[in-house]
Amino acid sequence: MERDIPHPKIYLGLGANLPSEAGDPVATLELALTDIAAVGISILRRSPWYESAPVPRADDQPWYVNGVVEVATALDPGALLSVLQGLEAKSGRVRSVANAPRPLDLDIIAYGAVVNTGPNPPLLPHPRMDVRAFVLLPLQAIAPDWRHPISGQSVGELIAVLPPDQEIRLL
């Protein structure tokens, strides 16, 4: 008799603020979801899309569209990161300076209770996820009971202490 082995709760952040061959950022993100599923990563839950100002604030950049998905995969964190970076490149992302505008940004937000503070990527949980409204609000929409694996704080507690200058709205 086979037993169901519980999978770790893996959350990915998706973002885009430039058009791609797929179209506007929402079309790019929808295609990214299709591409993620096509490489064998199961999408279990997905948040609504949110629109947010760039962080750090950059008035010369368009706002981002962001969301979070819960996925299941047999890939370890390093292999998952490699697949996600391949999908980013496929969308036209070219890595340049930090916080540059991009057609697609895919991040591992959390991989179960795994904590990796370095030196090899990916850093887990994502090192700035706990201070980013564009991660926390979509995460709360699909995982309201999620707790940060280092601080133990709930997603609601993290949202309550977000810096007040982050502009975000539900699309």
N, CA, C and O of each residue as an XYZ file, in Angstrom:
684
protein
N       0.846     -1.182      0.000
C       0.000      0.000      0.000
C       0.891      1.245      0.000
O       1.789      1.380      0.832
N       0.631      2.142     -0.936
C       1.391      3.397     -1.003
C       0.852      4.389      0.008
O      -0.358      4.509      0.200
N       1.751      5.084      0.638
C       1.347      6.140      1.569
C       1.567      7.480      0.902
O       2.535      7.672      0.166
N       0.668      8.397      1.162
C       0.873      9.767      0.677
C       1.961     10.398      1.524
O       1.841     10.498      2.745
N       3.018     10.818      0.861
C       4.100     11.497      1.563
C       3.823     12.988      1.460
O       3.736     13.534      0.360
N       3.685     13.648      2.606
C       3.389     15.085      2.521
C       4.548     15.830      1.864
O       5.718     15.593      2.165
N       4.192     16.718      0.977
C       5.219     17.522      0.306
C       5.449     18.801      1.098
O       4.551     19.283      1.789
N       6.656     19.347      0.993
C       6.874     20.626      1.678
C       6.025     21.711      1.015
O       5.771     21.659     -0.189
N       5.602     22.666      1.787
C       4.857     23.805      1.237
C       5.870     24.714      0.554
O       6.650     25.402      1.212
N       5.845     24.705     -0.773
C       6.794     25.495     -1.558
C       6.028     26.656     -2.172
O       5.010     26.455     -2.835
N       6.518     27.867     -1.952
C       5.872     29.067     -2.479
C       6.825     29.798     -3.400
O       7.984     30.039     -3.062
N       6.314     30.146     -4.570
C       7.073     30.911     -5.549
C       6.446     32.284     -5.700
O       5.223     32.416     -5.715
N       7.280     33.302     -5.811
C       6.827     34.651     -6.118
C       7.019     34.898     -7.598
O       8.046     34.528     -8.167
N       6.032     35.524     -8.226
C       6.093     35.874     -9.639
C       5.905     37.373     -9.769
O       5.060     37.960     -9.093
N       6.690     37.991    -10.633
C       6.556     39.425    -10.857
C       6.993     39.800    -12.255
O       7.791     39.101    -12.880
N       6.465     40.907    -12.740
C       6.839     41.435    -14.054
C       6.443     42.904    -14.103
O       5.398     43.298    -13.587
N       7.309     43.717    -14.743
C       6.914     45.115    -14.959
C       7.274     45.607    -16.353
O       7.109     46.789    -16.653
N       7.762     44.719    -17.205
C       8.023     45.050    -18.604
C       7.262     44.068    -19.487
O       7.022     42.933    -19.075
N       6.885     44.474    -20.670
C       6.243     43.510    -21.568
C       7.257     42.469    -22.056
O       8.467     42.692    -22.026
N       6.736     41.349    -22.498
C       7.552     40.290    -23.095
C       6.904     39.910    -24.420
O       5.939     40.543    -24.847
N       7.430     38.887    -25.065
C       6.809     38.416    -26.296
C       5.379     37.950    -26.068
O       4.568     37.937    -26.994
N       5.070     37.567    -24.826
C       3.716     37.116    -24.486
C       2.733     38.281    -24.400
O       1.524     38.079    -24.512
N       3.244     39.504    -24.202
C       2.370     40.667    -24.076
C       2.687     41.460    -22.830
O       3.843     41.561    -22.420
N       1.657     42.018    -22.234
C       1.827     42.844    -21.038
C       2.222     41.961    -19.848
O       2.216     40.736    -19.967
N       2.565     42.566    -18.701
C       2.995     41.760    -17.555
C       2.007     40.675    -17.119
O       2.436     39.583    -16.747
N       0.708     40.942    -17.152
C      -0.247     39.905    -16.756
C      -0.171     38.726    -17.724
O      -0.157     37.574    -17.292
N      -0.122     39.003    -19.027
C      -0.003     37.924    -20.013
C       1.298     37.147    -19.808
O       1.320     35.923    -19.941
N       2.374     37.852    -19.488
C       3.658     37.200    -19.234
C       3.562     36.277    -18.026
O       4.074     35.158    -18.058
N       2.912     36.736    -16.967
C       2.785     35.923    -15.761
C       1.878     34.714    -15.995
O       2.148     33.626    -15.487
N       0.826     34.901    -16.748
C      -0.053     33.767    -17.070
C       0.714     32.723    -17.881
O       0.571     31.524    -17.639
N       1.525     33.170    -18.841
C       2.349     32.243    -19.615
C       3.376     31.565    -18.712
O       3.655     30.378    -18.880
N       3.934     32.297    -17.766
C       4.901     31.705    -16.833
C       4.252     30.570    -16.045
O       4.894     29.549    -15.802
N       2.996     30.729    -15.643
C       2.298     29.654    -14.933
C       2.165     28.421    -15.821
O       2.348     27.294    -15.361
N       1.848     28.642    -17.089
C       1.758     27.534    -18.050
C       3.116     26.869    -18.207
O       3.210     25.641    -18.228
N       4.169     27.677    -18.318
C       5.521     27.135    -18.486
C       5.981     26.371    -17.247
O       6.642     25.340    -17.369
N       5.643     26.861    -16.067
C       5.998     26.171    -14.825
C       5.350     24.794    -14.805
O       6.003     23.799    -14.493
N       4.077     24.741    -15.135
C       3.372     23.449    -15.161
C       3.938     22.532    -16.243
O       3.997     21.317    -16.056
N       4.354     23.102    -17.370
C       4.865     22.304    -18.492
C       6.183     21.610    -18.167
O       6.517     20.606    -18.795
N       6.940     22.125    -17.196
C       8.203     21.476    -16.829
C       8.010     20.503    -15.659
O       8.985     20.042    -15.066
N       6.766     20.200    -15.334
C       6.485     19.192    -14.325
C       6.350     19.683    -12.911
O       6.353     18.882    -11.977
N       6.234     20.970    -12.730
C       6.018     21.543    -11.401
C       4.515     21.770    -11.263
O       3.924     22.529    -12.032
N       3.903     21.114    -10.286
C       2.446     21.216    -10.117
C       2.079     22.489     -9.369
O       2.623     22.775     -8.302
N       1.166     23.237     -9.930
C       0.666     24.438     -9.257
C      -0.559     24.033     -8.451
O      -1.571     23.607     -9.008
N      -0.455     24.170     -7.143
C      -1.524     23.738     -6.245
C      -2.510     24.861     -5.936
O      -3.720     24.641     -5.897
N      -1.992     26.049     -5.719
C      -2.829     27.227     -5.432
C      -2.152     28.444     -6.008
O      -0.927     28.494     -6.126
N      -2.954     29.426     -6.367
C      -2.387     30.669     -6.865
C      -3.162     31.846     -6.304
O      -4.372     31.776     -6.091
N      -2.441     32.919     -6.073
C      -3.055     34.134     -5.548
C      -3.636     34.941     -6.703
O      -3.357     34.663     -7.869
N      -4.446     35.939     -6.368
C      -4.793     36.925     -7.394
C      -3.550     37.742     -7.740
O      -2.542     37.683     -7.037
N      -3.632     38.488     -8.806
C      -2.543     39.393     -9.181
C      -2.697     40.702     -8.421
O      -3.807     41.187     -8.202
N      -1.577     41.255     -8.031
C      -1.514     42.551     -7.369
C      -0.631     43.458     -8.207
O       0.275     42.994     -8.899
N      -0.899     44.742     -8.139
C      -0.051     45.739     -8.793
C       0.645     46.527     -7.696
O       0.015     46.966     -6.734
N       1.969     46.704     -7.853
C       2.705     47.387     -6.794
C       3.806     48.264     -7.370
O       4.354     48.007     -8.442
N       4.103     49.313     -6.607
C       5.205     50.201     -6.965
C       6.516     49.460     -6.775
O       6.607     48.599     -5.899
N       7.537     49.768     -7.571
C       8.839     49.129     -7.394
C       9.398     49.377     -5.989
O       9.205     50.441     -5.402
N      10.099     48.356     -5.468
C      10.781     48.464     -4.178
C      12.229     48.081     -4.420
O      12.495     46.963     -4.864
N      13.178     48.973     -4.144
C      12.986     50.336     -3.649
C      12.303     51.203     -4.711
O      12.333     50.912     -5.906
N      11.696     52.265     -4.226
C      10.911     53.157     -5.074
C      11.753     53.697     -6.229
O      12.866     54.183     -6.027
N      11.205     53.603     -7.441
C      11.874     54.118     -8.642
C      10.808     54.695     -9.550
O      10.089     53.956    -10.223
N      10.706     56.019     -9.571
C       9.650     56.665    -10.340
C       9.818     56.509    -11.848
O       8.884     56.765    -12.608
N      11.016     56.086    -12.285
C      11.232     55.904    -13.717
C      10.906     54.484    -14.180
O      11.134     54.150    -15.343
N      10.372     53.639    -13.280
C      10.003     52.266    -13.633
C       8.493     52.096    -13.586
O       7.819     52.705    -12.755
N       7.960     51.261    -14.485
C       6.531     50.946    -14.369
C       6.271     50.092    -13.121
O       7.170     49.426    -12.607
N       5.028     50.129    -12.651
C       4.639     49.305    -11.523
C       4.730     47.831    -11.920
O       4.658     47.484    -13.100
N       4.886     46.983    -10.924
C       4.952     45.535    -11.121
C       3.573     44.907    -10.982
O       2.686     45.450    -10.324
N       3.417     43.768    -11.607
C       2.310     42.865    -11.321
C       2.954     41.677    -10.614
O       3.947     41.126    -11.088
N       2.375     41.285     -9.467
C       2.954     40.233     -8.644
C       1.895     39.247     -8.192
O       0.709     39.569     -8.120
N       2.344     38.045     -7.892
C       1.501     37.013     -7.314
C       2.363     35.959     -6.677
O       3.587     35.981     -6.802
N       1.719     35.028     -5.989
C       2.400     33.909     -5.340
C       1.638     32.644     -5.680
O       0.408     32.638     -5.737
N       2.391     31.564     -5.907
C       1.786     30.250     -6.125
C       2.392     29.255     -5.162
O       3.563     29.355     -4.794
N       1.577     28.292     -4.757
C       2.087     27.133     -4.030
C       2.286     26.043     -5.056
O       1.402     25.782     -5.872
N       3.443     25.402     -5.021
C       3.751     24.359     -5.993
C       4.194     23.078     -5.289
O       4.559     23.085     -4.113
N       4.149     21.984     -6.042
C       4.702     20.711     -5.602
C       5.690     20.264     -6.665
O       5.403     20.324     -7.861
N       6.847     19.818     -6.222
C       7.876     19.346     -7.137
C       8.810     18.399     -6.404
O       8.974     18.486     -5.187
N       9.417     17.500     -7.155
C      10.446     16.627     -6.607
C      11.815     17.296     -6.680
O      12.793     16.763     -6.156
N      11.890     18.459     -7.324
C      13.167     19.167     -7.459
C      13.625     19.698     -6.113
O      12.820     20.193     -5.324
N      14.927     19.593     -5.852
C      15.463     20.214     -4.650
C      15.538     21.727     -4.894
O      15.382     22.165     -6.034
N      15.771     22.527     -3.859
C      15.762     23.983     -4.042
C      16.715     24.483     -5.123
O      16.343     25.368     -5.894
N      17.928     23.948     -5.203
C      18.886     24.408     -6.210
C      18.422     24.098     -7.617
O      18.531     24.942     -8.507
N      17.903     22.894     -7.829
C      17.401     22.516     -9.159
C      16.170     23.345     -9.525
O      16.005     23.744    -10.677
N      15.311     23.599     -8.544
C      14.126     24.425     -8.794
C      14.549     25.831     -9.205
O      14.001     26.385    -10.157
N      15.506     26.409     -8.508
C      15.990     27.745     -8.859
C      16.528     27.756    -10.283
O      16.263     28.695    -11.034
N      17.268     26.745    -10.660
C      17.819     26.661    -12.010
C      16.712     26.630    -13.064
O      16.815     27.306    -14.087
N      15.669     25.859    -12.826
C      14.532     25.797    -13.757
C      13.861     27.163    -13.857
O      13.541     27.620    -14.954
N      13.648     27.815    -12.718
C      12.985     29.128    -12.715
C      13.821     30.166    -13.467
O      13.274     30.983    -14.207
N      15.130     30.138    -13.282
C      15.985     31.088    -13.994
C      15.968     30.814    -15.496
O      16.067     31.750    -16.289
N      15.844     29.563    -15.896
C      15.702     29.239    -17.308
C      14.417     29.804    -17.889
O      14.406     30.291    -19.020
N      13.336     29.743    -17.126
C      12.061     30.315    -17.584
C      12.149     31.839    -17.659
O      11.577     32.446    -18.565
N      12.857     32.461    -16.721
C      13.069     33.910    -16.795
C      13.814     34.277    -18.079
O      13.429     35.214    -18.777
N      14.865     33.548    -18.382
C      15.650     33.824    -19.596
C      14.791     33.642    -20.836
O      14.890     34.419    -21.786
N      13.946     32.612    -20.827
C      13.047     32.363    -21.963
C      12.122     33.560    -22.203
O      11.754     33.845    -23.343
N      11.749     34.257    -21.126
C      10.845     35.403    -21.239
C      11.564     36.661    -21.713
O      10.925     37.673    -22.002
N      12.899     36.599    -21.793
C      13.666     37.763    -22.224
C      14.388     38.484    -21.109
O      14.976     39.542    -21.336
N      14.355     37.930    -19.903
C      15.059     38.596    -18.802
C      16.565     38.507    -19.006
O      17.111     37.441    -19.289
N      17.207     39.631    -18.857
C      18.658     39.714    -18.877
C      19.063     40.299    -17.535
O      18.644     41.400    -17.179
N      19.868     39.571    -16.800
C      20.296     40.056    -15.474
C      21.324     41.157    -15.644
O      22.344     40.979    -16.308
N      21.039     42.304    -15.030
C      21.966     43.443    -15.099
C      22.183     43.938    -13.680
O      22.816     43.250    -12.880
N      21.677     45.100    -13.358
C      21.832     45.649    -12.013
C      20.682     45.186    -11.119
O      19.609     44.831    -11.606
N      20.916     45.193     -9.823
C      19.871     44.824     -8.870
C      18.667     45.738     -9.017
O      18.810     46.939     -9.249
N      17.498     45.170     -8.883
C      16.219     45.908     -8.913
C      15.912     46.542    -10.261
O      15.101     47.465    -10.340
N      16.553     46.057    -11.325
C      16.255     46.577    -12.665
C      14.872     46.103    -13.092
O      14.412     45.052    -12.645
N      14.198     46.874    -13.962
C      12.920     46.401    -14.497
C      13.144     45.091    -15.247
O      14.237     44.831    -15.750
N      12.087     44.265    -15.316
C      12.251     42.958    -15.968
C      10.915     42.415    -16.467
O       9.856     42.696    -15.908
N      11.004     41.620    -17.548
C       9.778     41.020    -18.060
C       9.277     39.875    -17.189
O       8.090     39.554    -17.228
N      10.155     39.250    -16.403
C       9.718     38.157    -15.534
C      10.716     37.978    -14.405
O      11.928     37.973    -14.620
N      10.190     37.832    -13.205
C      10.998     37.558    -12.022
C      10.329     36.403    -11.300
O       9.170     36.508    -10.900
N      11.048     35.300    -11.131
C      10.539     34.126    -10.429
C      11.458     33.840     -9.250
O      12.660     33.639     -9.427
N      10.898     33.822     -8.059
C      11.683     33.600     -6.846
C      11.092     32.476     -6.019
O       9.874     32.299     -5.971
N      11.957     31.722     -5.369
C      11.503     30.777     -4.353
C      11.342     31.586     -3.072
O      12.322     32.078     -2.512
N      10.122     31.718     -2.620
C       9.825     32.485     -1.404
C      10.132     31.633     -0.178
O      10.801     32.081      0.753
N       9.634     30.398     -0.192
C       9.875     29.470      0.911
C       9.782     28.050      0.369
O       8.984     27.763     -0.524
N      10.597     27.180      0.912
C      10.619     25.765      0.529
C      10.423     24.978      1.813
O      11.381     24.510      2.428
N       9.159     24.841      2.206
C       8.849     24.201      3.471
C       9.530     24.944      4.602
O       9.517     26.174      4.645
N      10.123     24.200      5.514
C      10.818     24.797      6.658
C      12.314     24.927      6.402
O      13.078     25.198      7.329
N      12.742     24.737      5.149
C      14.167     24.799      4.829
C      14.694     26.209      5.084
O      14.085     27.201      4.682
N      15.833     26.274      5.756
C      16.529     27.538      5.987
C      17.925     27.390      5.385
O      18.658     26.463      5.728
N      18.284     28.296      4.496
C      19.626     28.333      3.917
C      20.070     29.786      3.885
O      19.541     30.588      3.116
N      21.032     30.117      4.713
C      21.529     31.494      4.770
C      22.812     31.673      3.972
O      23.435     32.732      4.035
N      23.215     30.648      3.218
C      24.358     30.786      2.320
C      25.412     29.750      2.611
O      25.280     28.999      3.577
N      26.437     29.685      1.823
C      26.803     30.601      0.749
C      26.203     30.234     -0.607
O      26.254     31.042     -1.534
N      25.630     29.019     -0.746
C      25.121     28.599     -2.050
C      23.640     28.908     -2.192
O      22.863     28.700     -1.260
N      23.252     29.408     -3.367
C      21.833     29.709     -3.569
C      21.022     28.423     -3.719
O      21.562     27.362     -4.032
N      19.730     28.542     -3.489
C      19.004     29.753     -3.118
C      19.001     29.987     -1.610
O      19.006     29.049     -0.812
N      18.993     31.265     -1.248
C      18.825     31.630      0.148
C      17.359     31.380      0.500
O      16.461     31.803     -0.228
N      17.123     30.695      1.613
C      15.748     30.347      1.995
C      15.535     30.599      3.474
O      16.419     30.333      4.287
N      14.359     31.116      3.827
C      13.382     31.694      2.919
C      13.992     32.896      2.205
O      15.063     33.373      2.579
N      13.303     33.380      1.177
C      13.832     34.519      0.426
C      14.185     35.627      1.421
O      13.363     35.979      2.267
N      15.398     36.178      1.328
C      15.890     37.076      2.389
C      15.121     38.383      2.587
O      15.240     38.985      3.653
N      14.359     38.837      1.634
C      13.621     40.097      1.815
C      12.107     39.900      1.750
O      11.353     40.873      1.751
N      11.667     38.659      1.694
C      10.244     38.418      1.533
C       9.422     38.947      2.698
O       8.258     39.306      2.519
N      10.002     38.999      3.871
C       9.252     39.398      5.057
C       9.050     40.905      5.178
O       8.379     41.367      6.101
N       9.628     41.676      4.253
C       9.440     43.132      4.272
C       8.897     43.634      2.934
O       9.048     44.812      2.609
N       8.272     42.761      2.165
C       7.755     43.107      0.846
C       6.252     42.851      0.773
O       5.807     41.704      0.803
N       5.489     43.910      0.680
C       4.030     43.779      0.564
C       3.656     42.947     -0.655
O       2.693     42.182     -0.613
N       4.423     43.094     -1.753
C       4.069     42.382     -2.981
C       4.291     40.876     -2.874
O       3.854     40.129     -3.749
N       4.955     40.421     -1.827
C       5.070     38.990     -1.539
C       4.048     38.600     -0.470
O       3.334     37.610     -0.626
N       3.978     39.364      0.599
C       3.173     38.973      1.754
C       1.669     38.996      1.491
O       0.962     38.093      1.937
N       1.164     39.997      0.782
C      -0.278     40.036      0.548
C      -0.741     38.876     -0.337
O      -1.731     38.225     -0.003
N      -0.056     38.592     -1.462
C      -0.461     37.411     -2.225
C      -0.267     36.106     -1.444
O      -1.077     35.188     -1.570
N       0.791     36.018     -0.644
C       1.015     34.813      0.157
C      -0.125     34.616      1.146
O      -0.614     33.500      1.320
N      -0.544     35.690      1.790
C      -1.645     35.592      2.746
C      -2.934     35.129      2.065
O      -3.748     34.438      2.678
N      -3.119     35.509      0.799
C      -4.331     35.121      0.076
C      -4.436     33.607     -0.105
O      -5.542     33.070     -0.162
N      -3.291     32.909     -0.196
C      -3.342     31.459     -0.405
C      -2.863     30.649      0.793
O      -3.111     29.445      0.867
N      -2.180     31.295      1.727
C      -1.641     30.575      2.888
C      -1.736     31.442      4.140
O      -0.713     31.847      4.692
N      -2.952     31.729      4.590
C      -3.102     32.649      5.727
C      -2.483     32.141      7.030
O      -2.254     32.930      7.947
N      -2.209     30.843      7.127
C      -1.618     30.283      8.341
C      -0.102     30.118      8.234
O       0.521     29.591      9.156
N       0.503     30.558      7.125
C       1.933     30.393      6.922
C       2.712     31.154      7.993
O       2.324     32.243      8.417
N       3.823     30.545      8.417
C       4.697     31.172      9.403
C       6.119     31.187      8.854
O       6.564     30.233      8.217
N       6.826     32.289      9.113
C       8.201     32.441      8.660
C       9.063     31.401      9.382
O       9.030     31.327     10.610
N       9.839     30.591      8.638
C      10.589     29.511      9.282
C      11.727     29.959     10.196
O      12.237     29.149     10.969
N      12.133     31.205     10.132
C      13.194     31.689     11.031
C      12.581     32.439     12.213
O      12.873     32.124     13.366
N      11.737     33.426     11.932
C      11.191     34.256     13.018
C       9.987     33.626     13.709
O       9.686     33.949     14.858
N       9.295     32.722     13.003
C       8.080     32.135     13.558
C       6.865     33.030     13.437
O       5.765     32.639     13.828
N       7.049     34.242     12.895
C       5.924     35.170     12.762
C       4.959     34.692     11.676
O       5.367     34.118     10.667
N       3.682     34.942     11.908
C       2.671     34.608     10.901
C       2.715     35.636      9.784
O       3.240     36.736      9.955
N       2.162     35.267      8.645
C       2.123     36.203      7.527
C       1.350     37.464      7.922
O       1.708     38.564      7.500
N       0.298     37.315      8.724
C      -0.456     38.476      9.190
C       0.363     39.393     10.074
O       0.257     40.615      9.971
N       1.180     38.813     10.944
C       2.052     39.624     11.804
C       3.087     40.370     10.975
O       3.402     41.524     11.269
N       3.618     39.726      9.944
C       4.596     40.388      9.075
C       3.953     41.536      8.312
O       4.560     42.596      8.158
N       2.731     41.333      7.834
C       2.022     42.396      7.111
C       1.771     43.591      8.026
O       1.867     44.740      7.595
N       1.451     43.321      9.278
C       1.130     44.397     10.227
C       2.290     45.352     10.467
O       2.067     46.494     10.870
N       3.522     44.912     10.231
C       4.674     45.773     10.492
C       5.413     46.164      9.211
O       6.573     46.572      9.263
N       4.749     46.040      8.071
C       5.373     46.449      6.808
C       5.658     47.949      6.807
O       4.913     48.727      7.404
N       6.729     48.349      6.140
C       6.970     49.783      5.984
C       5.761     50.429      5.294
O       5.196     49.845      4.369
N       5.364     51.620      5.732
C       4.143     52.232      5.208
C       4.273     52.776      3.780
O       3.270     53.159      3.178
N       5.484     52.814      3.235
C       5.664     53.438      1.918
C       5.458     52.487      0.752
O       5.662     52.894     -0.392
N       5.063     51.241      0.983
C       4.873     50.286     -0.106
C       3.444     50.363     -0.641
O       2.479     50.042      0.052
N       3.344     50.797     -1.887
C       2.035     50.926     -2.516
C       1.687     49.641     -3.242
O       2.473     49.136     -4.043
N       0.484     49.107     -2.954
C       0.042     47.876     -3.580
C      -1.476     47.878     -3.661
O      -2.167     48.391     -2.781
N      -1.979     47.287     -4.750
C      -3.435     47.172     -4.899
C      -3.767     45.904     -5.671
O      -3.014     45.468     -6.542
N      -4.905     45.326     -5.332
C      -5.396     44.137     -5.992
C      -5.824     44.494     -7.406
O      -6.501     45.500     -7.620
N      -5.431     43.675     -8.365
C      -5.887     43.910     -9.752
C      -7.267     43.329     -9.967
O      -7.813     43.428    -11.066
